[in-house]
Amino acid sequence: HGLGPYFRDLVIKDIKNCERFVLCFHEQTNNKNKKQLNLYFPYWSAQKGLVVTRYYLTILLGHAQANLVVDGILGAFRTDSIDISKLLILSRDNPNVNKTVEKMINDAMKKVNAELLNVG
């Protein structure tokens, strides 16, 4: 705990003030052989006047099925009142992995009249 919540709150506040942001997610297996999802935000920070990449959250999944990944991401956004319509791109460690996650996130965005930027 320590200073973690303080810095997390700063990131959330900065994200809420930016026009658009990218969400990077990386799945990995932790030392207990469980899947975890690490989330990062690269975005233009008006406060700093430059693009920054900030750690957001780690979600413990157990198994990394697409619906669990999407539920974890959308749940975190809801909890922190992060506007999903500001999400520009979903970035992942391998472009051929988790295409279902991208489709499901894009479907959720379409419900609020937004969608991910398609870069190919």
Biopython code that builds the backbone (N, CA, C, O; Angstrom):
import numpy as np
from Bio.PDB.StructureBuilder import StructureBuilder

atoms = [
    (1, "HIS", "N", (0.812, -1.162, 0.000)),
    (1, "HIS", "CA", (0.000, 0.000, 0.000)),
    (1, "HIS", "C", (0.874, 1.252, 0.000)),
    (1, "HIS", "O", (1.180, 1.756, -1.080)),
    (2, "GLY", "N", (1.278, 1.763, 1.110)),
    (2, "GLY", "CA", (2.191, 2.897, 1.155)),
    (2, "GLY", "C", (1.750, 4.048, 0.278)),
    (2, "GLY", "O", (0.643, 4.568, 0.421)),
    (3, "LEU", "N", (2.630, 4.443, -0.636)),
    (3, "LEU", "CA", (2.359, 5.574, -1.528)),
    (3, "LEU", "C", (1.595, 5.181, -2.790)),
    (3, "LEU", "O", (1.175, 6.049, -3.556)),
    (4, "GLY", "N", (1.412, 3.881, -3.011)),
    (4, "GLY", "CA", (0.740, 3.405, -4.217)),
    (4, "GLY", "C", (-0.599, 4.061, -4.495)),
    (4, "GLY", "O", (-0.809, 4.562, -5.599)),
    (5, "PRO", "N", (-1.520, 4.077, -3.526)),
    (5, "PRO", "CA", (-2.828, 4.701, -3.775)),
    (5, "PRO", "C", (-2.733, 6.185, -4.135)),
    (5, "PRO", "O", (-3.514, 6.681, -4.949)),
    (6, "TYR", "N", (-1.793, 6.879, -3.539)),
    (6, "TYR", "CA", (-1.616, 8.302, -3.840)),
    (6, "TYR", "C", (-1.243, 8.496, -5.312)),
    (6, "TYR", "O", (-1.841, 9.315, -6.010)),
    (7, "PHE", "N", (-0.241, 7.729, -5.778)),
    (7, "PHE", "CA", (0.201, 7.872, -7.167)),
    (7, "PHE", "C", (-0.850, 7.359, -8.143)),
    (7, "PHE", "O", (-0.995, 7.906, -9.236)),
    (8, "ARG", "N", (-1.583, 6.320, -7.766)),
    (8, "ARG", "CA", (-2.656, 5.815, -8.616)),
    (8, "ARG", "C", (-3.733, 6.886, -8.788)),
    (8, "ARG", "O", (-4.243, 7.088, -9.890)),
    (9, "ASP", "N", (-4.076, 7.566, -7.702)),
    (9, "ASP", "CA", (-5.061, 8.651, -7.784)),
    (9, "ASP", "C", (-4.589, 9.783, -8.694)),
    (9, "ASP", "O", (-5.392, 10.381, -9.409)),
    (10, "LEU", "N", (-3.289, 10.077, -8.669)),
    (10, "LEU", "CA", (-2.744, 11.106, -9.564)),
    (10, "LEU", "C", (-2.906, 10.702, -11.026)),
    (10, "LEU", "O", (-3.280, 11.521, -11.866)),
    (11, "VAL", "N", (-2.623, 9.428, -11.326)),
    (11, "VAL", "CA", (-2.768, 8.929, -12.703)),
    (11, "VAL", "C", (-4.228, 9.023, -13.136)),
    (11, "VAL", "O", (-4.521, 9.502, -14.231)),
    (12, "ILE", "N", (-5.129, 8.576, -12.293)),
    (12, "ILE", "CA", (-6.557, 8.602, -12.633)),
    (12, "ILE", "C", (-7.026, 10.038, -12.869)),
    (12, "ILE", "O", (-7.753, 10.305, -13.826)),
    (13, "LYS", "N", (-6.620, 10.944, -12.016)),
    (13, "LYS", "CA", (-6.997, 12.357, -12.180)),
    (13, "LYS", "C", (-6.454, 12.910, -13.495)),
    (13, "LYS", "O", (-7.163, 13.625, -14.205)),
    (14, "ASP", "N", (-5.204, 12.586, -13.825)),
    (14, "ASP", "CA", (-4.592, 13.068, -15.064)),
    (14, "ASP", "C", (-5.294, 12.474, -16.284)),
    (14, "ASP", "O", (-5.529, 13.180, -17.265)),
    (15, "ILE", "N", (-5.631, 11.180, -16.234)),
    (15, "ILE", "CA", (-6.340, 10.514, -17.339)),
    (15, "ILE", "C", (-7.708, 11.167, -17.563)),
    (15, "ILE", "O", (-8.123, 11.373, -18.704)),
    (16, "LYS", "N", (-8.392, 11.485, -16.491)),
    (16, "LYS", "CA", (-9.715, 12.104, -16.618)),
    (16, "LYS", "C", (-9.641, 13.479, -17.269)),
    (16, "LYS", "O", (-10.616, 13.939, -17.863)),
    (17, "ASN", "N", (-8.496, 14.133, -17.162)),
    (17, "ASN", "CA", (-8.330, 15.466, -17.742)),
    (17, "ASN", "C", (-7.803, 15.453, -19.168)),
    (17, "ASN", "O", (-7.754, 16.504, -19.807)),
    (18, "CYS", "N", (-7.408, 14.299, -19.683)),
    (18, "CYS", "CA", (-6.875, 14.279, -21.050)),
    (18, "CYS", "C", (-7.995, 14.014, -22.049)),
    (18, "CYS", "O", (-9.050, 13.480, -21.708)),
    (19, "GLU", "N", (-7.730, 14.406, -23.295)),
    (19, "GLU", "CA", (-8.739, 14.274, -24.341)),
    (19, "GLU", "C", (-8.923, 12.819, -24.767)),
    (19, "GLU", "O", (-10.054, 12.348, -24.883)),
    (20, "ARG", "N", (-7.831, 12.112, -24.998)),
    (20, "ARG", "CA", (-7.847, 10.702, -25.405)),
    (20, "ARG", "C", (-6.668, 10.003, -24.753)),
    (20, "ARG", "O", (-5.701, 10.650, -24.351)),
    (21, "PHE", "N", (-6.746, 8.681, -24.646)),
    (21, "PHE", "CA", (-5.643, 7.911, -24.082)),
    (21, "PHE", "C", (-5.576, 6.539, -24.725)),
    (21, "PHE", "O", (-6.528, 6.088, -25.362)),
    (22, "VAL", "N", (-4.453, 5.891, -24.552)),
    (22, "VAL", "CA", (-4.217, 4.528, -25.028)),
    (22, "VAL", "C", (-4.181, 3.634, -23.794)),
    (22, "VAL", "O", (-3.692, 4.043, -22.741)),
    (23, "LEU", "N", (-4.692, 2.428, -23.923)),
    (23, "LEU", "CA", (-4.569, 1.450, -22.849)),
    (23, "LEU", "C", (-3.692, 0.314, -23.346)),
    (23, "LEU", "O", (-4.022, -0.349, -24.329)),
    (24, "CYS", "N", (-2.579, 0.091, -22.670)),
    (24, "CYS", "CA", (-1.698, -1.041, -22.964)),
    (24, "CYS", "C", (-1.966, -2.117, -21.933)),
    (24, "CYS", "O", (-2.034, -1.842, -20.735)),
    (25, "PHE", "N", (-2.115, -3.340, -22.404)),
    (25, "PHE", "CA", (-2.239, -4.416, -21.431)),
    (25, "PHE", "C", (-1.292, -5.540, -21.787)),
    (25, "PHE", "O", (-1.040, -5.836, -22.955)),
    (26, "HIS", "N", (-0.785, -6.146, -20.753)),
    (26, "HIS", "CA", (0.212, -7.203, -20.887)),
    (26, "HIS", "C", (-0.163, -8.322, -19.924)),
    (26, "HIS", "O", (-0.263, -8.113, -18.715)),
    (27, "GLU", "N", (-0.367, -9.504, -20.476)),
    (27, "GLU", "CA", (-0.653, -10.663, -19.636)),
    (27, "GLU", "C", (0.649, -11.363, -19.299)),
    (27, "GLU", "O", (1.550, -11.462, -20.132)),
    (28, "GLN", "N", (0.735, -11.841, -18.086)),
    (28, "GLN", "CA", (1.893, -12.643, -17.713)),
    (28, "GLN", "C", (1.471, -13.611, -16.624)),
    (28, "GLN", "O", (0.425, -13.451, -15.995)),
    (29, "THR", "N", (2.300, -14.613, -16.416)),
    (29, "THR", "CA", (2.071, -15.578, -15.352)),
    (29, "THR", "C", (2.915, -15.168, -14.162)),
    (29, "THR", "O", (4.118, -14.940, -14.292)),
    (30, "ASN", "N", (2.277, -15.073, -12.993)),
    (30, "ASN", "CA", (3.028, -14.659, -11.808)),
    (30, "ASN", "C", (3.699, -15.860, -11.143)),
    (30, "ASN", "O", (3.632, -16.976, -11.660)),
    (31, "ASN", "N", (4.340, -15.635, -10.006)),
    (31, "ASN", "CA", (5.093, -16.702, -9.348)),
    (31, "ASN", "C", (4.197, -17.778, -8.739)),
    (31, "ASN", "O", (4.706, -18.807, -8.295)),
    (32, "LYS", "N", (2.899, -17.574, -8.705)),
    (32, "LYS", "CA", (1.957, -18.590, -8.232)),
    (32, "LYS", "C", (1.294, -19.308, -9.401)),
    (32, "LYS", "O", (0.294, -20.006, -9.230)),
    (33, "ASN", "N", (1.869, -19.128, -10.600)),
    (33, "ASN", "CA", (1.395, -19.755, -11.832)),
    (33, "ASN", "C", (-0.037, -19.337, -12.181)),
    (33, "ASN", "O", (-0.794, -20.115, -12.760)),
    (34, "LYS", "N", (-0.393, -18.117, -11.827)),
    (34, "LYS", "CA", (-1.690, -17.542, -12.169)),
    (34, "LYS", "C", (-1.477, -16.406, -13.157)),
    (34, "LYS", "O", (-0.446, -15.733, -13.135)),
    (35, "LYS", "N", (-2.456, -16.202, -14.018)),
    (35, "LYS", "CA", (-2.379, -15.105, -14.983)),
    (35, "LYS", "C", (-2.682, -13.780, -14.296)),
    (35, "LYS", "O", (-3.566, -13.682, -13.446)),
    (36, "GLN", "N", (-1.923, -12.768, -14.691)),
    (36, "GLN", "CA", (-2.221, -11.416, -14.238)),
    (36, "GLN", "C", (-2.171, -10.489, -15.431)),
    (36, "GLN", "O", (-1.456, -10.731, -16.403)),
    (37, "LEU", "N", (-2.939, -9.431, -15.338)),
    (37, "LEU", "CA", (-3.063, -8.455, -16.410)),
    (37, "LEU", "C", (-2.539, -7.124, -15.894)),
    (37, "LEU", "O", (-3.096, -6.551, -14.958)),
    (38, "ASN", "N", (-1.466, -6.632, -16.507)),
    (38, "ASN", "CA", (-0.890, -5.342, -16.137)),
    (38, "ASN", "C", (-1.396, -4.294, -17.117)),
    (38, "ASN", "O", (-1.320, -4.487, -18.331)),
    (39, "LEU", "N", (-1.911, -3.188, -16.596)),
    (39, "LEU", "CA", (-2.487, -2.127, -17.417)),
    (39, "LEU", "C", (-1.668, -0.853, -17.284)),
    (39, "LEU", "O", (-1.293, -0.451, -16.183)),
    (40, "TYR", "N", (-1.396, -0.220, -18.435)),
    (40, "TYR", "CA", (-0.626, 1.025, -18.500)),
    (40, "TYR", "C", (-1.365, 2.008, -19.392)),
    (40, "TYR", "O", (-2.075, 1.610, -20.315)),
    (41, "PHE", "N", (-1.194, 3.287, -19.112)),
    (41, "PHE", "CA", (-1.756, 4.345, -19.941)),
    (41, "PHE", "C", (-0.643, 5.182, -20.549)),
    (41, "PHE", "O", (0.054, 5.869, -19.802)),
    (42, "PRO", "N", (-0.432, 5.165, -21.875)),
    (42, "PRO", "CA", (0.342, 6.224, -22.525)),
    (42, "PRO", "C", (-0.658, 7.324, -22.932)),
    (42, "PRO", "O", (-1.694, 7.035, -23.531)),
    (43, "TYR", "N", (-0.340, 8.566, -22.608)),
    (43, "TYR", "CA", (-1.267, 9.658, -22.916)),
    (43, "TYR", "C", (-0.531, 10.991, -22.864)),
    (43, "TYR", "O", (0.566, 11.100, -22.317)),
    (44, "TRP", "N", (-1.171, 12.002, -23.451)),
    (44, "TRP", "CA", (-0.637, 13.359, -23.385)),
    (44, "TRP", "C", (-1.044, 13.950, -22.041)),
    (44, "TRP", "O", (-2.231, 14.108, -21.756)),
    (45, "SER", "N", (-0.063, 14.270, -21.229)),
    (45, "SER", "CA", (-0.323, 14.875, -19.931)),
    (45, "SER", "C", (-0.266, 16.392, -20.076)),
    (45, "SER", "O", (0.801, 16.962, -20.305)),
    (46, "ALA", "N", (-1.412, 17.036, -19.941)),
    (46, "ALA", "CA", (-1.453, 18.500, -20.010)),
    (46, "ALA", "C", (-0.650, 19.101, -18.863)),
    (46, "ALA", "O", (-0.039, 20.160, -19.007)),
    (47, "GLN", "N", (-0.659, 18.424, -17.737)),
    (47, "GLN", "CA", (0.076, 18.904, -16.568)),
    (47, "GLN", "C", (1.579, 18.947, -16.836)),
    (47, "GLN", "O", (2.258, 19.893, -16.437)),
    (48, "LYS", "N", (2.103, 17.909, -17.522)),
    (48, "LYS", "CA", (3.540, 17.834, -17.793)),
    (48, "LYS", "C", (3.915, 18.399, -19.162)),
    (48, "LYS", "O", (5.077, 18.733, -19.397)),
    (49, "GLY", "N", (2.936, 18.509, -20.070)),
    (49, "GLY", "CA", (3.204, 19.033, -21.402)),
    (49, "GLY", "C", (3.949, 18.065, -22.295)),
    (49, "GLY", "O", (4.704, 18.478, -23.175)),
    (50, "LEU", "N", (3.737, 16.762, -22.069)),
    (50, "LEU", "CA", (4.386, 15.736, -22.894)),
    (50, "LEU", "C", (3.658, 14.412, -22.750)),
    (50, "LEU", "O", (2.800, 14.244, -21.883)),
    (51, "VAL", "N", (4.021, 13.465, -23.629)),
    (51, "VAL", "CA", (3.434, 12.134, -23.556)),
    (51, "VAL", "C", (4.115, 11.372, -22.427)),
    (51, "VAL", "O", (5.342, 11.333, -22.342)),
    (52, "VAL", "N", (3.316, 10.775, -21.575)),
    (52, "VAL", "CA", (3.833, 9.972, -20.471)),
    (52, "VAL", "C", (3.207, 8.584, -20.548)),
    (52, "VAL", "O", (2.136, 8.414, -21.131)),
    (53, "THR", "N", (3.859, 7.611, -19.973)),
    (53, "THR", "CA", (3.297, 6.274, -19.816)),
    (53, "THR", "C", (3.267, 5.994, -18.327)),
    (53, "THR", "O", (4.294, 6.060, -17.652)),
    (54, "ARG", "N", (2.092, 5.685, -17.822)),
    (54, "ARG", "CA", (1.917, 5.476, -16.392)),
    (54, "ARG", "C", (1.263, 4.127, -16.126)),
    (54, "ARG", "O", (0.308, 3.730, -16.794)),
    (55, "TYR", "N", (1.805, 3.439, -15.135)),
    (55, "TYR", "CA", (1.200, 2.197, -14.655)),
    (55, "TYR", "C", (-0.155, 2.531, -14.048)),
    (55, "TYR", "O", (-0.290, 3.509, -13.313)),
    (56, "TYR", "N", (-1.156, 1.715, -14.358)),
    (56, "TYR", "CA", (-2.495, 1.936, -13.823)),
    (56, "TYR", "C", (-2.880, 0.876, -12.791)),
    (56, "TYR", "O", (-3.249, 1.202, -11.663)),
    (57, "LEU", "N", (-2.791, -0.403, -13.190)),
    (57, "LEU", "CA", (-3.386, -1.419, -12.339)),
    (57, "LEU", "C", (-2.910, -2.805, -12.749)),
    (57, "LEU", "O", (-2.579, -3.033, -13.912)),
    (58, "THR", "N", (-2.875, -3.718, -11.806)),
    (58, "THR", "CA", (-2.682, -5.134, -12.091)),
    (58, "THR", "C", (-3.937, -5.863, -11.640)),
    (58, "THR", "O", (-4.404, -5.687, -10.515)),
    (59, "ILE", "N", (-4.475, -6.679, -12.531)),
    (59, "ILE", "CA", (-5.669, -7.465, -12.230)),
    (59, "ILE", "C", (-5.260, -8.932, -12.220)),
    (59, "ILE", "O", (-4.695, -9.424, -13.197)),
    (60, "LEU", "N", (-5.541, -9.634, -11.126)),
    (60, "LEU", "CA", (-5.260, -11.064, -11.039)),
    (60, "LEU", "C", (-6.438, -11.811, -11.645)),
    (60, "LEU", "O", (-7.585, -11.617, -11.244)),
    (61, "LEU", "N", (-6.140, -12.669, -12.619)),
    (61, "LEU", "CA", (-7.199, -13.308, -13.392)),
    (61, "LEU", "C", (-7.384, -14.786, -13.090)),
    (61, "LEU", "O", (-8.504, -15.287, -13.183)),
    (62, "GLY", "N", (-6.342, -15.487, -12.738)),
    (62, "GLY", "CA", (-6.422, -16.934, -12.668)),
    (62, "GLY", "C", (-6.237, -17.480, -14.075)),
    (62, "GLY", "O", (-5.156, -17.954, -14.425)),
    (63, "HIS", "N", (-7.283, -17.416, -14.875)),
    (63, "HIS", "CA", (-7.214, -17.789, -16.291)),
    (63, "HIS", "C", (-7.502, -16.539, -17.112)),
    (63, "HIS", "O", (-8.312, -15.703, -16.714)),
    (64, "ALA", "N", (-6.839, -16.414, -18.255)),
    (64, "ALA", "CA", (-6.943, -15.187, -19.051)),
    (64, "ALA", "C", (-7.915, -15.342, -20.215)),
    (64, "ALA", "O", (-7.553, -15.106, -21.367)),
    (65, "GLN", "N", (-9.144, -15.738, -19.914)),
    (65, "GLN", "CA", (-10.154, -15.807, -20.959)),
    (65, "GLN", "C", (-10.573, -14.386, -21.323)),
    (65, "GLN", "O", (-10.570, -13.488, -20.481)),
    (66, "ALA", "N", (-10.928, -14.199, -22.582)),
    (66, "ALA", "CA", (-11.231, -12.855, -23.085)),
    (66, "ALA", "C", (-12.293, -12.143, -22.251)),
    (66, "ALA", "O", (-12.138, -10.962, -21.940)),
    (67, "ASN", "N", (-13.360, -12.836, -21.886)),
    (67, "ASN", "CA", (-14.427, -12.175, -21.124)),
    (67, "ASN", "C", (-13.941, -11.725, -19.748)),
    (67, "ASN", "O", (-14.401, -10.700, -19.246)),
    (68, "LEU", "N", (-13.019, -12.470, -19.126)),
    (68, "LEU", "CA", (-12.473, -12.059, -17.829)),
    (68, "LEU", "C", (-11.581, -10.835, -17.971)),
    (68, "LEU", "O", (-11.601, -9.942, -17.123)),
    (69, "VAL", "N", (-10.795, -10.796, -19.049)),
    (69, "VAL", "CA", (-9.926, -9.644, -19.311)),
    (69, "VAL", "C", (-10.782, -8.393, -19.517)),
    (69, "VAL", "O", (-10.520, -7.351, -18.917)),
    (70, "VAL", "N", (-11.798, -8.501, -20.360)),
    (70, "VAL", "CA", (-12.679, -7.359, -20.651)),
    (70, "VAL", "C", (-13.431, -6.924, -19.396)),
    (70, "VAL", "O", (-13.521, -5.730, -19.110)),
    (71, "ASP", "N", (-13.968, -7.882, -18.648)),
    (71, "ASP", "CA", (-14.677, -7.539, -17.411)),
    (71, "ASP", "C", (-13.753, -6.824, -16.431)),
    (71, "ASP", "O", (-14.172, -5.884, -15.755)),
    (72, "GLY", "N", (-12.499, -7.265, -16.351)),
    (72, "GLY", "CA", (-11.529, -6.621, -15.463)),
    (72, "GLY", "C", (-11.239, -5.192, -15.875)),
    (72, "GLY", "O", (-11.203, -4.292, -15.036)),
    (73, "ILE", "N", (-11.033, -4.981, -17.170)),
    (73, "ILE", "CA", (-10.739, -3.631, -17.682)),
    (73, "ILE", "C", (-11.944, -2.710, -17.503)),
    (73, "ILE", "O", (-11.816, -1.612, -16.961)),
    (74, "LEU", "N", (-13.108, -3.157, -17.957)),
    (74, "LEU", "CA", (-14.308, -2.315, -17.863)),
    (74, "LEU", "C", (-14.702, -2.063, -16.408)),
    (74, "LEU", "O", (-15.154, -0.972, -16.062)),
    (75, "GLY", "N", (-14.528, -3.071, -15.565)),
    (75, "GLY", "CA", (-14.827, -2.907, -14.143)),
    (75, "GLY", "C", (-13.923, -1.874, -13.493)),
    (75, "GLY", "O", (-14.382, -1.060, -12.691)),
    (76, "ALA", "N", (-12.638, -1.903, -13.836)),
    (76, "ALA", "CA", (-11.688, -0.921, -13.293)),
    (76, "ALA", "C", (-12.050, 0.486, -13.764)),
    (76, "ALA", "O", (-12.003, 1.436, -12.983)),
    (77, "PHE", "N", (-12.411, 0.618, -15.037)),
    (77, "PHE", "CA", (-12.816, 1.932, -15.559)),
    (77, "PHE", "C", (-14.059, 2.447, -14.824)),
    (77, "PHE", "O", (-14.134, 3.623, -14.466)),
    (78, "ARG", "N", (-15.033, 1.556, -14.604)),
    (78, "ARG", "CA", (-16.251, 1.968, -13.887)),
    (78, "ARG", "C", (-15.919, 2.393, -12.455)),
    (78, "ARG", "O", (-16.376, 3.436, -11.988)),
    (79, "THR", "N", (-15.124, 1.581, -11.770)),
    (79, "THR", "CA", (-14.753, 1.881, -10.381)),
    (79, "THR", "C", (-14.076, 3.235, -10.266)),
    (79, "THR", "O", (-14.333, 3.988, -9.327)),
    (80, "ASP", "N", (-13.206, 3.543, -11.228)),
    (80, "ASP", "CA", (-12.433, 4.785, -11.183)),
    (80, "ASP", "C", (-13.071, 5.916, -11.990)),
    (80, "ASP", "O", (-12.474, 6.981, -12.145)),
    (81, "SER", "N", (-14.275, 5.689, -12.502)),
    (81, "SER", "CA", (-15.008, 6.692, -13.301)),
    (81, "SER", "C", (-14.181, 7.203, -14.476)),
    (81, "SER", "O", (-14.150, 8.402, -14.753)),
    (82, "ILE", "N", (-13.508, 6.274, -15.164)),
    (82, "ILE", "CA", (-12.743, 6.617, -16.364)),
    (82, "ILE", "C", (-13.664, 6.444, -17.567)),
    (82, "ILE", "O", (-14.256, 5.381, -17.754)),
    (83, "ASP", "N", (-13.783, 7.470, -18.366)),
    (83, "ASP", "CA", (-14.687, 7.499, -19.517)),
    (83, "ASP", "C", (-14.118, 6.645, -20.650)),
    (83, "ASP", "O", (-13.107, 6.996, -21.259)),
    (84, "ILE", "N", (-14.780, 5.521, -20.922)),
    (84, "ILE", "CA", (-14.295, 4.606, -21.959)),
    (84, "ILE", "C", (-14.324, 5.251, -23.343)),
    (84, "ILE", "O", (-13.580, 4.830, -24.229)),
    (85, "SER", "N", (-15.162, 6.255, -23.544)),
    (85, "SER", "CA", (-15.234, 6.888, -24.867)),
    (85, "SER", "C", (-13.957, 7.654, -25.205)),
    (85, "SER", "O", (-13.755, 8.025, -26.361)),
    (86, "LYS", "N", (-13.095, 7.898, -24.223)),
    (86, "LYS", "CA", (-11.812, 8.569, -24.464)),
    (86, "LYS", "C", (-10.710, 7.595, -24.876)),
    (86, "LYS", "O", (-9.605, 8.015, -25.221)),
    (87, "LEU", "N", (-11.010, 6.298, -24.840)),
    (87, "LEU", "CA", (-10.020, 5.287, -25.226)),
    (87, "LEU", "C", (-9.801, 5.339, -26.734)),
    (87, "LEU", "O", (-10.746, 5.179, -27.508)),
    (88, "LEU", "N", (-8.572, 5.561, -27.147)),
    (88, "LEU", "CA", (-8.233, 5.711, -28.562)),
    (88, "LEU", "C", (-7.777, 4.391, -29.172)),
    (88, "LEU", "O", (-8.272, 3.978, -30.220)),
    (89, "ILE", "N", (-6.838, 3.740, -28.513)),
    (89, "ILE", "CA", (-6.239, 2.503, -29.024)),
    (89, "ILE", "C", (-6.054, 1.538, -27.869)),
    (89, "ILE", "O", (-5.739, 1.946, -26.751)),
    (90, "LEU", "N", (-6.250, 0.267, -28.141)),
    (90, "LEU", "CA", (-5.958, -0.799, -27.199)),
    (90, "LEU", "C", (-4.681, -1.473, -27.679)),
    (90, "LEU", "O", (-4.652, -2.048, -28.766)),
    (91, "SER", "N", (-3.642, -1.405, -26.886)),
    (91, "SER", "CA", (-2.346, -1.953, -27.277)),
    (91, "SER", "C", (-2.041, -3.187, -26.439)),
    (91, "SER", "O", (-2.336, -3.229, -25.244)),
    (92, "ARG", "N", (-1.456, -4.177, -27.069)),
    (92, "ARG", "CA", (-1.116, -5.409, -26.350)),
    (92, "ARG", "C", (0.259, -5.885, -26.760)),
    (92, "ARG", "O", (0.825, -5.403, -27.741)),
    (93, "ASP", "N", (0.792, -6.825, -26.017)),
    (93, "ASP", "CA", (2.162, -7.259, -26.260)),
    (93, "ASP", "C", (2.334, -7.999, -27.581)),
    (93, "ASP", "O", (3.446, -8.049, -28.107)),
    (94, "ASN", "N", (1.282, -8.565, -28.125)),
    (94, "ASN", "CA", (1.354, -9.266, -29.401)),
    (94, "ASN", "C", (0.081, -8.945, -30.181)),
    (94, "ASN", "O", (-1.013, -9.254, -29.710)),
    (95, "PRO", "N", (0.193, -8.331, -31.363)),
    (95, "PRO", "CA", (-1.006, -7.907, -32.096)),
    (95, "PRO", "C", (-1.925, -9.054, -32.508)),
    (95, "PRO", "O", (-3.102, -8.828, -32.788)),
    (96, "ASN", "N", (-1.405, -10.283, -32.548)),
    (96, "ASN", "CA", (-2.236, -11.415, -32.938)),
    (96, "ASN", "C", (-2.928, -12.069, -31.746)),
    (96, "ASN", "O", (-3.746, -12.973, -31.918)),
    (97, "VAL", "N", (-2.604, -11.616, -30.552)),
    (97, "VAL", "CA", (-3.199, -12.166, -29.343)),
    (97, "VAL", "C", (-4.323, -11.242, -28.889)),
    (97, "VAL", "O", (-4.244, -10.023, -29.037)),
    (98, "ASN", "N", (-5.343, -11.832, -28.347)),
    (98, "ASN", "CA", (-6.447, -11.078, -27.741)),
    (98, "ASN", "C", (-7.230, -10.208, -28.713)),
    (98, "ASN", "O", (-7.673, -9.118, -28.350)),
    (99, "LYS", "N", (-7.403, -10.675, -29.936)),
    (99, "LYS", "CA", (-8.255, -9.946, -30.873)),
    (99, "LYS", "C", (-9.706, -9.935, -30.382)),
    (99, "LYS", "O", (-10.457, -8.999, -30.655)),
    (100, "THR", "N", (-10.083, -10.983, -29.660)),
    (100, "THR", "CA", (-11.430, -11.036, -29.093)),
    (100, "THR", "C", (-11.611, -9.946, -28.050)),
    (100, "THR", "O", (-12.673, -9.328, -27.973)),
    (101, "VAL", "N", (-10.575, -9.706, -27.242)),
    (101, "VAL", "CA", (-10.635, -8.640, -26.238)),
    (101, "VAL", "C", (-10.860, -7.300, -26.930)),
    (101, "VAL", "O", (-11.698, -6.509, -26.498)),
    (102, "GLU", "N", (-10.118, -7.047, -27.993)),
    (102, "GLU", "CA", (-10.269, -5.787, -28.721)),
    (102, "GLU", "C", (-11.684, -5.636, -29.265)),
    (102, "GLU", "O", (-12.278, -4.562, -29.169)),
    (103, "LYS", "N", (-12.223, -6.704, -29.832)),
    (103, "LYS", "CA", (-13.584, -6.648, -30.377)),
    (103, "LYS", "C", (-14.602, -6.377, -29.267)),
    (103, "LYS", "O", (-15.522, -5.580, -29.448)),
    (104, "MET", "N", (-14.438, -7.034, -28.132)),
    (104, "MET", "CA", (-15.381, -6.860, -27.026)),
    (104, "MET", "C", (-15.301, -5.447, -26.429)),
    (104, "MET", "O", (-16.326, -4.862, -26.079)),
    (105, "ILE", "N", (-14.097, -4.909, -26.314)),
    (105, "ILE", "CA", (-13.939, -3.532, -25.825)),
    (105, "ILE", "C", (-14.573, -2.560, -26.822)),
    (105, "ILE", "O", (-15.273, -1.626, -26.430)),
    (106, "ASN", "N", (-14.323, -2.789, -28.111)),
    (106, "ASN", "CA", (-14.897, -1.921, -29.142)),
    (106, "ASN", "C", (-16.427, -1.984, -29.112)),
    (106, "ASN", "O", (-17.092, -0.962, -29.280)),
    (107, "ASP", "N", (-16.984, -3.173, -28.900)),
    (107, "ASP", "CA", (-18.441, -3.310, -28.797)),
    (107, "ASP", "C", (-18.981, -2.516, -27.608)),
    (107, "ASP", "O", (-20.030, -1.880, -27.711)),
    (108, "ALA", "N", (-18.266, -2.552, -26.479)),
    (108, "ALA", "CA", (-18.678, -1.774, -25.298)),
    (108, "ALA", "C", (-18.610, -0.282, -25.597)),
    (108, "ALA", "O", (-19.458, 0.484, -25.141)),
    (109, "MET", "N", (-17.611, 0.129, -26.355)),
    (109, "MET", "CA", (-17.467, 1.542, -26.705)),
    (109, "MET", "C", (-18.585, 2.002, -27.635)),
    (109, "MET", "O", (-19.063, 3.131, -27.524)),
    (110, "LYS", "N", (-18.998, 1.135, -28.545)),
    (110, "LYS", "CA", (-20.065, 1.499, -29.480)),
    (110, "LYS", "C", (-21.368, 1.806, -28.753)),
    (110, "LYS", "O", (-22.202, 2.559, -29.257)),
    (111, "LYS", "N", (-21.545, 1.224, -27.569)),
    (111, "LYS", "CA", (-22.750, 1.493, -26.777)),
    (111, "LYS", "C", (-22.788, 2.931, -26.266)),
    (111, "LYS", "O", (-23.846, 3.436, -25.892)),
    (112, "VAL", "N", (-21.619, 3.589, -26.252)),
    (112, "VAL", "CA", (-21.560, 4.999, -25.828)),
    (112, "VAL", "C", (-21.130, 5.888, -27.001)),
    (112, "VAL", "O", (-20.539, 6.951, -26.813)),
    (113, "ASN", "N", (-21.447, 5.419, -28.227)),
    (113, "ASN", "CA", (-21.174, 6.169, -29.461)),
    (113, "ASN", "C", (-19.702, 6.514, -29.651)),
    (113, "ASN", "O", (-19.365, 7.635, -30.031)),
    (114, "ALA", "N", (-18.833, 5.554, -29.385)),
    (114, "ALA", "CA", (-17.395, 5.718, -29.588)),
    (114, "ALA", "C", (-16.862, 4.407, -30.152)),
    (114, "ALA", "O", (-17.557, 3.391, -30.143)),
    (115, "GLU", "N", (-15.647, 4.436, -30.636)),
    (115, "GLU", "CA", (-14.990, 3.199, -31.028)),
    (115, "GLU", "C", (-13.490, 3.404, -31.085)),
    (115, "GLU", "O", (-12.992, 4.528, -31.153)),
    (116, "LEU", "N", (-12.781, 2.275, -31.056)),
    (116, "LEU", "CA", (-11.327, 2.307, -31.113)),
    (116, "LEU", "C", (-10.862, 2.753, -32.488)),
    (116, "LEU", "O", (-11.526, 2.490, -33.491)),
    (117, "LEU", "N", (-9.732, 3.420, -32.533)),
    (117, "LEU", "CA", (-9.100, 3.772, -33.796)),
    (117, "LEU", "C", (-8.539, 2.495, -34.401)),
    (117, "LEU", "O", (-7.768, 1.788, -33.752)),
    (118, "ASN", "N", (-8.915, 2.194, -35.629)),
    (118, "ASN", "CA", (-8.430, 0.992, -36.302)),
    (118, "ASN", "C", (-7.145, 1.331, -37.042)),
    (118, "ASN", "O", (-7.164, 2.070, -38.026)),
    (119, "VAL", "N", (-6.035, 0.791, -36.569)),
    (119, "VAL", "CA", (-4.744, 1.058, -37.211)),
    (119, "VAL", "C", (-4.260, -0.138, -38.021)),
    (119, "VAL", "O", (-3.088, -0.204, -38.394)),
    (120, "GLY", "N", (-5.146, -1.072, -38.292)),
    (120, "GLY", "CA", (-4.793, -2.168, -39.172)),
    (120, "GLY", "C", (-4.632, -3.435, -38.557)),
    (120, "GLY", "O", (-4.334, -4.418, -39.235)),
]
sb = StructureBuilder()
sb.init_structure("model")
sb.init_model(0)
sb.init_chain("A")
sb.init_seg("    ")
for serial, (resi, resn, name, xyz) in enumerate(atoms, 1):
    if name == "N":
        sb.init_residue(resn, " ", resi, " ")
    sb.init_atom(name, np.array(xyz, "f"), 0.0, 1.0, " ", f" {name:<3s}", serial, name[0])
structure = sb.get_structure()
